[in-house]
Amino acid sequence: MVGLGGYDPRLPKSLIDLHIHVGGAVAPHILYSIAMQQGFKLPTKDYWEFVDLITAKSSNVKNLDDYLKIMHQWTEKIQSSPYAIERSLYEIIGKEYRSSRVEQIELRFNPMKRNLGGERDLDHIIHAAIRGMEMACLEYGVKACLIFCLAREFTYEQNEIILDKAIKYQTRGVAGIDLAGPESVNLELRLKDAQRYEKLFGRARAAGLKTTVHTGETVHTSGEGVIATLRYLKPHRIGHGIRAAYNDEALDHLADSGVVLELCPSSNLETHAVKDLDEFGYIVSRFKERKIPFTINTDGPYLLDISLASEATMLLDNNILTEDEVHECFRVAREASFIPH
């Protein structure tokens, strides 16, 4: 169902995206332009081959590792300069507003994955990101903030530096931190991973930053990561968390905590974290049964070739959510946002 201007009238008049990665949200033609202007050597000079290279599809994505590999090998590298990250932030905010009326957006990225291993100055990267965000917000009247991603594959010391930068730039629009990257297949290592960052997350909260964590995102987990995350990291929100639906203990912990889940439907489908929309519907039904609050988000709109409006419409058209439930998701998102009301 589409109304005037191509917008589904069943959706709220303005949307909010809490979970969107800069590495998966810049239009291919913008990334191509940035790469060409900066003399970045691509494996192809054919634009359409480049688009295929940076778009997640069944032929090149079998799991979460494949999905992340696209960002690590291409999009994050192309965005690795002050000019590139500034333009990226600016373009994302404008596009999301124009395509889905996203009037509030929280953009997350790892600034240390944009400084070419220390070749570029981290503070210059961060300042440039802030400039791009502020200019887009000024032009479109959008509210936005940044979330800095710590990386599971980084050393503790590297992640500590990222936290220090988040605290330093808190008054400039950096609202929180995230912990991202694949969780270990080994249960014991997953628990140690959560314990490892307990002190850093405590520091973040004490400094007034908000926190979110990627967990329960792959088929080899069954909610244990969600339990460990709630116990040791005490986040305000959890990214994905879908495997908790298969673990009653994890559901109990989520229900008791009031922690909000950032659901990203197409991302979970493309990374094969869920088999199909029927399974995703089952997962959502489990959360609804326990009254666990959740939101609808994109994760990587251009990487997945989606928009926030199309994600919500997909859930409506497949009877996973009702119109009232979709509106409730965006109400929850506004309440759970790291951007002050």
VOMARSE-448715 format. One line per 10 residues: number of its first residue (from 1); their letters; for each residue x, y, z of C-alpha. Coordinates in pm, 1 decimal, padded with zeros to 6 digits. Layout:
N
NUM> a> X/Y/Z; ...;
***
This chain:
341
1> mvglggydpr> 00000.0/00000.0/00000.0; 00159.7/00324.8/-00113.2; 00022.3/00676.6/-00089.6; 00112.8/01003.9/-00258.0; 00486.2/01044.9/-00297.3; 00539.8/00670.0/-00267.2; 00503.9/00666.4/00113.0; 00296.7/00397.9/00286.0; 00011.3/00576.8/00471.5; 00004.7/00297.7/00731.6;
11> lpkslidlhi> 00338.2/00420.6/00868.3; 00393.3/00710.0/01109.0; 00451.1/01045.7/00942.7; 00810.0/01048.0/01067.2; 01040.5/00756.1/01144.9; 01341.9/00697.4/01368.1; 01633.0/00460.0/01301.9; 01836.7/00354.4/01605.8; 02060.6/00097.4/01436.0; 02230.7/00203.2/01115.4;
21> hvggavaphi> 02598.5/00153.3/01028.9; 02779.8/00421.6/00831.2; 02968.0/00145.3/00648.3; 02644.9/00002.6/00506.3; 02443.5/00317.0/00448.8; 02616.4/00523.4/00179.8; 02478.4/00502.9/-00173.9; 02701.4/00314.7/-00422.3; 02731.7/00615.1/-00654.1; 02855.2/00828.4/-00363.5;
31> lysiamqqgf> 03110.9/00566.6/-00257.6; 03219.1/00529.2/-00620.3; 03260.9/00905.8/-00651.2; 03461.7/00925.5/-00325.6; 03686.7/00639.3/-00436.9; 03751.0/00798.6/-00776.3; 03813.6/01147.3/-00637.5; 04064.7/01013.4/-00385.9; 04241.1/00780.1/-00628.0; 04132.8/00470.8/-00436.7;
41> klptkdywef> 04229.3/00159.5/-00631.7; 03919.9/-00053.7/-00690.8; 03919.3/-00408.1/-00831.5; 03698.4/-00281.4/-01113.1; 03636.9/00043.2/-01298.0; 03293.7/-00070.5/-01410.5; 03034.2/00104.1/-01193.8; 02779.9/-00179.1/-01201.4; 03040.9/-00434.5/-01103.2; 03129.1/-00204.3/-00814.1;
51> vdlitakssn> 02764.5/-00195.1/-00706.8; 02755.9/-00575.7/-00702.4; 03077.0/-00576.4/-00498.5; 02931.5/-00367.9/-00213.7; 02574.9/-00503.8/-00206.7; 02476.3/-00801.5/00008.1; 02302.1/-01073.8/-00189.5; 02272.1/-01451.6/-00183.8; 02565.9/-01497.5/-00420.8; 02819.9/-01326.8/-00192.3;
61> vknlddylki> 02671.9/-01347.8/00160.0; 02624.3/-01681.9/00333.3; 02661.0/-01560.5/00693.0; 02740.6/-01261.7/00913.8; 03114.4/-01289.8/00843.1; 03053.0/-01247.2/00469.0; 02826.4/-00949.9/00537.5; 03087.3/-00777.5/00754.2; 03362.6/-00857.7/00505.4; 03200.2/-00628.9/00248.1;
71> mhqwtekiqs> 03225.1/-00336.9/00489.3; 03573.9/-00417.9/00615.2; 03723.7/-00471.0/00268.8; 03552.9/-00191.4/00078.4; 03310.7/00057.1/00227.4; 03502.3/00133.4/00547.9; 03828.7/00173.1/00356.0; 03671.1/00406.2/00101.9; 03537.2/00614.5/00393.1; 03885.1/00636.7/00550.2;
81> spyaiersly> 03964.0/01006.4/00523.1; 03819.5/01323.8/00678.2; 03666.0/01422.5/00344.0; 03514.7/01077.5/00287.7; 03361.9/01038.6/00632.8; 03222.3/01393.0/00630.7; 03050.8/01338.9/00297.5; 02929.9/00995.0/00405.7; 02753.1/01127.2/00716.1; 02602.6/01414.4/00521.7;
91> eiigkeyrss> 02471.2/01191.4/00241.9; 02325.1/00924.5/00473.0; 02114.3/01164.7/00675.9; 01975.8/01339.6/00367.8; 01897.2/01015.0/00189.4; 01722.3/00857.6/00489.6; 01508.7/01167.5/00535.0; 01414.7/01183.5/00166.5; 01345.3/00811.2/00123.3; 01173.0/00727.1/00451.6;
101> rveqielrfn> 01108.8/01054.6/00636.0; 01361.0/00953.6/00901.1; 01361.1/01260.6/01125.0; 01571.9/01109.4/01402.5; 01874.5/00891.6/01334.7; 02160.5/00738.5/01531.7; 02460.0/00663.0/01312.3; 02721.7/00420.9/01437.9; 03073.6/00357.1/01315.7; 03420.2/00268.7/01439.6;
111> pmkrnlgger> 03644.8/00573.8/01390.7; 03956.2/00356.8/01426.2; 03846.2/00160.2/01118.5; 03853.0/00490.5/00926.6; 04210.8/00601.3/01005.9; 04396.5/00336.9/00800.7; 04565.8/00175.2/01097.3; 04691.9/00503.8/01237.7; 04798.4/00666.5/00910.9; 04527.2/00928.1/00955.0;
121> dldhiihaai> 04457.9/01126.3/01269.7; 04166.0/00990.1/01470.3; 04049.4/01331.6/01591.5; 04038.4/01464.5/01234.5; 03820.2/01168.2/01133.9; 03582.5/01235.7/01424.0; 03564.3/01611.2/01362.2; 03484.7/01547.7/00997.2; 03204.8/01305.8/01087.2; 03056.2/01565.4/01320.3;
131> rgmemacley> 03073.7/01831.8/01048.7; 02889.3/01610.9/00801.4; 02623.3/01525.0/01057.2; 02572.1/01886.2/01164.7; 02542.3/02016.5/00809.4; 02280.1/01755.1/00714.6; 02084.2/01820.4/01033.9; 02088.8/02192.4/00959.3; 01961.7/02142.7/00604.8; 01691.4/01883.5/00676.4;
141> gvkaclifcl> 01588.9/01964.7/01033.6; 01679.4/01611.1/01139.4; 01796.4/01512.3/01487.4; 02103.4/01289.1/01487.1; 02381.6/01153.8/01704.4; 02685.6/00931.3/01671.6; 02756.3/00598.4/01839.1; 03116.3/00477.1/01841.2; 03155.7/00103.3/01787.3; 03408.7/-00089.5/01989.6;
151> areftyeqne> 03524.4/-00401.1/01802.3; 03541.5/-00753.3/01942.3; 03842.5/-00821.3/01719.4; 04032.4/-00519.5/01859.6; 04259.3/-00526.0/02161.9; 04126.9/-00395.5/02491.4; 04364.9/-00098.5/02459.5; 04230.6/-00003.8/02116.5; 03872.7/-00012.6/02241.6; 03972.1/00192.6/02543.6;
161> iildkaikyq> 04098.3/00463.8/02307.9; 03765.1/00463.2/02123.1; 03581.0/00501.2/02453.5; 03810.9/00790.3/02549.0; 03723.6/00962.2/02222.0; 03350.7/00905.2/02276.6; 03376.6/01071.7/02617.7; 03585.2/01355.8/02473.4; 03329.3/01433.5/02203.1; 03017.8/01371.3/02409.3;
171> trgvagidla> 02923.9/01739.0/02396.6; 02960.2/01740.1/02017.0; 02700.2/01473.8/01941.9; 02861.9/01142.2/02036.6; 02586.9/00990.5/02248.8; 02702.1/00637.0/02316.0; 02914.8/00332.9/02247.1; 02842.2/-00004.6/02092.9; 03022.1/-00339.9/02095.9; 03015.4/-00494.2/01748.6;
181> gpesvnlelr> 03158.8/-00785.9/01557.1; 03085.9/-01159.5/01546.9; 03051.1/-01342.4/01876.9; 03263.9/-01651.2/01933.0; 03116.4/-01990.4/01846.3; 03253.9/-02109.7/02180.5; 03012.2/-02046.1/02470.4; 03289.4/-02002.6/02727.5; 03461.2/-01743.7/02508.0; 03131.3/-01556.7/02462.3;
191> lkdaqryekl> 03099.7/-01523.8/02839.4; 03460.8/-01408.6/02874.8; 03402.6/-01157.8/02595.3; 03123.5/-00994.4/02793.6; 03325.1/-00995.1/03115.2; 03621.6/-00843.2/02933.9; 03436.7/-00518.9/02862.4; 03249.5/-00480.5/03190.6; 03486.5/-00209.1/03314.5; 03474.5/-00010.9/02989.4;
201> fgraraaglk> 03095.4/-00012.8/02982.4; 03088.7/00094.3/03345.8; 03316.1/00386.8/03258.5; 03090.6/00482.0/02968.4; 02778.8/00488.2/03185.5; 02956.7/00683.0/03460.1; 03055.4/00944.2/03200.2; 02691.9/00979.8/03089.8; 02719.3/00785.8/02764.7; 02448.3/00544.0/02655.6;
211> ttvhtgetvh> 02537.2/00187.3/02561.1; 02424.3/-00079.8/02318.1; 02569.4/-00419.8/02224.9; 02548.5/-00650.3/01922.1; 02458.1/-00995.3/02050.4; 02233.0/-01291.2/01968.3; 02277.6/-01219.5/01598.0; 02394.4/-01552.8/01455.7; 02257.8/-01905.8/01437.4; 02534.4/-02054.7/01653.5;
221> tsgegviatl> 02410.0/-01859.9/01957.9; 02095.4/-01933.4/02152.4; 02057.1/-01643.5/02388.7; 02362.6/-01707.1/02610.2; 02532.1/-01396.6/02473.1; 02222.6/-01191.9/02553.9; 02224.3/-01319.4/02913.0; 02596.3/-01245.4/02954.9; 02553.9/-00900.6/02799.3; 02272.0/-00810.3/03037.3;
231> rylkphrigh> 02463.1/-00943.3/03338.1; 02803.1/-00784.5/03278.4; 02760.6/-00492.9/03035.6; 02414.9/-00369.4/03144.6; 02337.4/-00192.5/02815.3; 02048.5/00043.4/02755.7; 01971.3/-00142.1/02430.8; 02073.6/-00457.3/02245.1; 02140.3/-00479.3/01872.8; 01949.5/-00770.8/01715.6;
241> giraayndea> 01921.6/-01016.9/02008.7; 01700.3/-01242.8/01800.3; 01841.2/-01575.3/01922.2; 01707.6/-01495.6/02267.9; 01370.7/-01605.1/02129.1; 01493.8/-01964.6/02153.8; 01604.5/-01939.9/02516.1; 01344.1/-01897.9/02790.8; 01603.4/-01780.1/03040.6; 01719.8/-01509.1/02801.7;
251> ldhladsgvv> 01360.0/-01400.9/02744.2; 01305.7/-01379.6/03120.5; 01616.5/-01163.5/03161.9; 01511.2/-00934.3/02878.6; 01158.3/-00898.6/03011.6; 01284.4/-00816.3/03360.9; 01547.5/-00570.2/03238.9; 01328.9/-00358.2/03013.5; 01620.0/-00339.5/02767.9; 01504.5/-00246.1/02417.0;
261> lelcpssnle> 01594.6/-00463.3/02117.6; 01705.0/-00304.3/01790.3; 01561.3/-00545.5/01532.7; 01695.3/-00535.8/01174.6; 01477.9/-00774.7/00967.1; 01646.9/-00779.1/00626.0; 01991.8/-00788.4/00781.1; 01902.7/-01107.4/00969.5; 01754.4/-01257.9/00654.6; 02054.7/-01177.4/00435.4;
271> thavkdldef> 02308.1/-01306.5/00691.8; 02097.3/-01621.9/00738.1; 02056.6/-01557.3/01108.2; 01694.5/-01648.1/01034.2; 01577.3/-01880.2/00758.0; 01286.8/-01676.9/00627.6; 01014.0/-01430.7/00719.8; 00810.2/-01705.7/00884.5; 01092.0/-01766.6/01129.8; 01137.3/-01394.2/01184.0;
281> gyivsrfker> 00764.3/-01372.0/01255.8; 00798.2/-01649.3/01513.9; 01084.6/-01463.0/01683.0; 00883.8/-01141.7/01696.3; 00583.7/-01328.5/01837.6; 00800.4/-01457.3/02123.9; 00906.5/-01103.5/02208.3; 00548.4/-00981.9/02192.2; 00432.9/-01262.2/02424.5; 00686.7/-01151.2/02687.4;
291> kipftintdg> 00618.9/-00780.5/02627.3; 00983.6/-00723.1/02540.5; 01015.6/-00381.0/02373.3; 01169.2/-00375.7/02026.1; 01223.4/-00134.8/01739.2; 01251.5/-00157.4/01359.1; 01582.6/-00053.0/01201.5; 01783.0/-00090.3/00880.5; 02138.9/-00186.9/00986.9; 02277.9/-00113.9/00638.7;
301> pylldislas> 02018.1/00027.2/00398.0; 02238.8/00047.9/00087.2; 02434.5/-00265.9/00164.4; 02097.0/-00444.0/00181.0; 01918.5/-00230.8/-00082.9; 01634.9/-00137.5/00155.7; 01491.2/00161.4/00341.3; 01340.5/00199.5/00685.3; 00996.5/00250.4/00532.3; 01030.7/-00067.6/00324.0;
311> eatmlldnni> 01132.0/-00267.3/00634.5; 00821.8/-00158.7/00822.8; 00601.8/-00220.7/00518.8; 00748.5/-00569.1/00477.2; 00652.0/-00657.6/00834.9; 00300.5/-00523.0/00776.2; 00249.4/-00699.6/00444.1; 00361.1/-01033.3/00589.1; 00134.6/-00998.3/00894.6; 00428.6/-01001.8/01134.7;
321> ltedevhecf> 00316.5/-00671.7/01285.7; -00013.2/-00483.6/01278.9; -00035.9/-00116.5/01194.6; -00074.6/-00030.6/01564.5; 00228.5/-00243.1/01651.6; 00442.2/-00067.8/01390.7; 00343.7/00267.3/01538.7; 00428.9/00132.1/01883.4; 00774.5/00026.5/01759.9; 00853.1/00381.7/01653.9;
331> rvareasfip> 00712.2/00521.1/01978.0; 00943.2/00285.3/02167.7; 01231.7/00395.3/01945.4; 01171.4/00759.1/02028.8; 01163.0/00682.6/02400.5; 01474.7/00461.8/02382.0; 01673.5/00700.9/02165.0; 02010.9/00818.9/02289.4; 01919.0/01165.8/02162.6; 01766.5/01370.1/02446.9;
341> h> 01395.7/01439.8/02404.0;
***
